[in-house]
């Protein structure tokens, strides 16, 4: 990996596009005259059992509340059903 970071060699920068968010996907569909028929989010980011699971859940709930709902662990794995009218 001695070449990593040099031109033409990874690691490459990570680029985040707003459309890859829950709100971004909904806005994209609205702009493109598409209908979001179904939308689900699943939190697979943390183990379901183990030490300190109660503390982890409390931190997740607090983060959700303090961000006024903007940050939500159920945004990690999203599934959309999108319909194109006509």
N, C-alpha and C positions, 0 to 999 in steps of 0.2 A: 504493500500500500504506500510505497514511497512517492508515487505519482498522485496520490489523492489530493484534490484541491487545486491541482494545476489545470491549465486550460485543456479541455477535452477529457478530463479524468474526474470521476466522482470523488467525494460526495458532492452532489449538486444541491443548490439551495432549494429549500421547500417553499413552494408558492401556494398561498391560500387564496381562493377566490370566493367572494361573498355568496355566489350561487350555491356553494356546497354547504350552506347552512339551511336549517329548517325554514327560516324566514326568507332567505334568498331563493330557495326552490319555489316557495309559494309566490313570490314576486315575479320570478321568471315565468311561471305558468300563467299568471295574470297578464303579463306583457305579451305573451305569445298566444293568447286566447285559448289556453288549455285549462281544463277543469281538474282540480285535485279531488278525486272521488274518495280516496282513503289515505290515511297518514298514520303511521305507527312508529314509535320510538321504543327501543329496548336498551336497558343499561347492562352491558356486558363488561364494563370496565373494572369492576371489583369482584372479588370472590364472594360467594353467598354465605360462607361460613368461616370460622376461624376466630382468632383472638381479636379483640377490640372491634368486632363487627358493629356493636351498638354505637361505639364512638364514631366509627366511619360513617354510619347512617346519619348520626347527628350532625357531623360536619357537612355532609352532602345537603341535608335539609337546611342548615344555616346558610350555606353558600347560595342555595336557591333563593332563600328569603332575602338575604342581603343584596343580591343582584337584581331584586325585584322581578324574578322569574326569567331573567335573561340567560343565566347559566343553569342548565338542567342536565343531570346525568342521563336522562332518557334520550338525550340528543346524540348519543354515541353511535347507535346503529339505527339508521332510518330506512323505512320502506314507504314508498309512495305508490298509489295507483292513480295514474294520470290519464284523462280522457281527452281526445281531440274531437271536438264537435264537428258534425257534418261529415 
